Amino acid sequence: MDEATLDPAIRQALISLNDIVTPIPVSWLPQTWGWALLAALLLAGIAIACWHWLKRHRANRYRREALALLAELERDPDPDAIALRIPELIKRVALAAWPRPEVASRSGDSWVAFLRNSLPDRKLGDDLVRMLDDLEYRKAQNRSAGNTAQIVATTRYWIENHRVPV
């Protein structure tokens, strides 16, 4: 349609039209102090959770290092070498977690009972118990009593799951 063919009333209506005006953007800031308080509490909660996670992560560093040593030990093809080093590894883990006087002097039944009591379910594999209980009385060629894979798995279970009283 041409402007010349338009009705004068339509022409006047078209001239009086304005462009579309968009409203001002809505602010993302909270409109009341309650939302600001909720945001502050949420941020504080996140900060506290991160701090606890970091504290627990640092406290369990000895476990990660012990598991890395156990994985390295597990690759050793000699079961007697594994049998010699596992009790040492368990003692080192216990010394890292508990006070030295509580751990260092234990051996035999007392040591096995201590290890059992540190687990939530109090279950320690029979092969590991037998090995820890009388390892020092075995001949050098016959130290690996029982299934070495089971002993390594039980050692890993103890390292991952033992509980240290606070």
C-alpha positions as CSV (number, residue, x, y, z in Angstrom):
1,M,0.0,0.0,0.0
2,D,1.1,3.4,-0.8
3,E,0.9,6.4,1.6
4,A,-1.1,8.3,-0.9
5,T,-3.9,5.7,-0.9
6,L,-4.3,5.5,2.9
7,D,-7.3,6.9,4.6
8,P,-6.4,10.2,6.4
9,A,-7.6,8.7,9.8
10,I,-5.2,5.7,9.3
11,R,-2.4,8.0,8.3
12,Q,-2.9,10.1,11.4
13,A,-3.0,6.9,13.6
14,L,0.2,5.7,12.0
15,I,2.0,9.0,12.6
16,S,1.0,9.1,16.3
17,L,2.4,5.6,17.0
18,N,5.6,5.5,19.1
19,D,8.4,2.9,19.0
20,I,8.2,0.0,21.3
21,V,9.8,0.9,24.6
22,T,11.4,-1.9,26.6
23,P,11.2,-1.7,30.3
24,I,14.3,-1.3,32.4
25,P,16.0,-4.6,33.3
26,V,15.0,-6.2,36.6
27,S,17.8,-6.1,39.2
28,W,19.3,-9.4,40.3
29,L,20.0,-8.0,43.7
30,P,17.7,-9.2,46.5
31,Q,14.8,-6.9,47.2
32,T,14.7,-7.6,50.9
33,W,17.4,-8.2,53.6
34,G,16.1,-11.7,54.2
35,W,17.5,-12.9,50.9
36,A,20.8,-11.2,51.6
37,L,21.0,-13.0,55.0
38,L,20.1,-16.3,53.3
39,A,22.9,-15.8,50.8
40,A,25.4,-14.9,53.6
41,L,24.4,-18.0,55.6
42,L,24.6,-20.2,52.5
43,L,28.1,-18.9,51.7
44,A,29.2,-19.4,55.3
45,G,27.9,-23.0,55.2
46,I,29.8,-23.7,52.0
47,A,33.0,-22.2,53.5
48,I,32.6,-24.3,56.7
49,A,32.0,-27.5,54.6
50,C,35.1,-26.8,52.5
51,W,37.2,-26.2,55.6
52,H,36.0,-29.5,57.2
53,W,36.7,-31.3,53.9
54,L,40.2,-29.8,53.7
55,K,40.9,-30.7,57.4
56,R,39.7,-34.4,56.8
57,H,41.7,-34.6,53.6
58,R,44.9,-33.5,55.4
59,A,44.2,-35.8,58.3
60,N,43.9,-38.8,56.0
61,R,47.1,-38.1,54.0
62,Y,48.9,-41.0,55.8
63,R,46.2,-43.4,54.5
64,R,46.7,-42.3,50.9
65,E,50.5,-42.7,51.2
66,A,50.1,-46.1,52.9
67,L,47.7,-47.3,50.1
68,A,50.3,-46.1,47.5
69,L,53.0,-48.1,49.3
70,L,50.7,-51.1,49.5
71,A,50.0,-50.9,45.8
72,E,53.7,-50.8,45.1
73,L,54.3,-53.7,47.5
74,E,51.5,-55.7,45.8
75,R,53.4,-55.7,42.6
76,D,56.3,-57.6,44.2
77,P,56.3,-61.2,43.0
78,D,57.9,-62.6,46.1
79,P,55.3,-63.5,48.8
80,D,57.9,-63.7,51.5
81,A,59.0,-60.1,50.8
82,I,55.3,-59.0,51.0
83,A,54.9,-60.9,54.3
84,L,57.9,-59.1,55.7
85,R,56.8,-55.6,54.7
86,I,53.1,-55.7,55.5
87,P,53.5,-55.8,59.3
88,E,56.0,-52.9,59.0
89,L,53.5,-51.0,56.9
90,I,50.6,-51.6,59.3
91,K,52.8,-50.5,62.3
92,R,53.8,-47.3,60.4
93,V,50.2,-46.5,59.7
94,A,49.2,-47.0,63.3
95,L,52.1,-44.9,64.5
96,A,50.9,-42.1,62.1
97,A,47.4,-42.2,63.5
98,W,47.7,-42.9,67.2
99,P,50.1,-41.7,69.9
100,R,53.4,-43.6,69.9
101,P,53.1,-45.0,73.5
102,E,49.8,-46.5,72.6
103,V,51.1,-48.4,69.5
104,A,54.9,-48.9,69.7
105,S,55.1,-51.6,72.4
106,R,52.3,-53.8,71.1
107,S,52.9,-57.2,69.6
108,G,51.3,-60.6,69.3
109,D,47.7,-60.9,70.7
110,S,47.8,-57.3,72.0
111,W,48.7,-56.0,68.6
112,V,46.0,-58.0,66.8
113,A,43.4,-57.0,69.4
114,F,44.4,-53.3,68.9
115,L,44.0,-53.6,65.2
116,R,40.6,-55.4,65.5
117,N,39.3,-52.8,68.0
118,S,40.2,-50.0,65.5
119,L,37.8,-51.4,62.9
120,P,34.1,-50.6,63.1
121,D,33.1,-54.2,62.4
122,R,36.0,-55.7,64.4
123,K,36.8,-58.1,61.5
124,L,40.4,-58.8,60.5
125,G,41.2,-61.5,58.1
126,D,42.4,-64.8,59.6
127,D,45.5,-65.0,57.3
128,L,46.6,-61.5,58.4
129,V,45.9,-62.3,62.1
130,R,48.0,-65.5,61.8
131,M,50.8,-63.7,60.1
132,L,50.8,-60.8,62.5
133,D,50.5,-63.0,65.6
134,D,53.5,-65.2,65.0
135,L,55.6,-63.8,62.1
136,E,58.7,-63.4,64.2
137,Y,58.7,-67.2,65.0
138,R,58.7,-68.4,61.3
139,K,61.6,-69.3,59.2
140,A,62.6,-66.8,56.6
141,Q,61.5,-69.1,53.8
142,N,58.1,-69.7,55.3
143,R,56.8,-66.2,56.3
144,S,53.9,-66.0,53.9
145,A,51.4,-68.2,55.7
146,G,48.2,-68.1,53.8
147,N,46.9,-66.4,50.8
148,T,49.0,-63.3,50.0
149,A,46.3,-61.7,47.9
150,Q,43.9,-62.1,50.9
151,I,46.5,-60.6,53.3
152,V,47.0,-57.6,51.0
153,A,43.2,-57.1,50.6
154,T,42.7,-57.3,54.4
155,T,45.6,-54.8,54.9
156,R,44.0,-52.4,52.4
157,Y,40.6,-52.8,54.2
158,W,42.2,-52.0,57.6
159,I,44.1,-48.9,56.2
160,E,40.9,-47.6,54.6
161,N,38.5,-48.3,57.4
162,H,40.3,-48.1,60.8
163,R,38.9,-45.4,63.1
164,V,41.0,-43.2,65.3
165,P,39.3,-41.9,68.4
166,V,39.3,-38.1,68.6
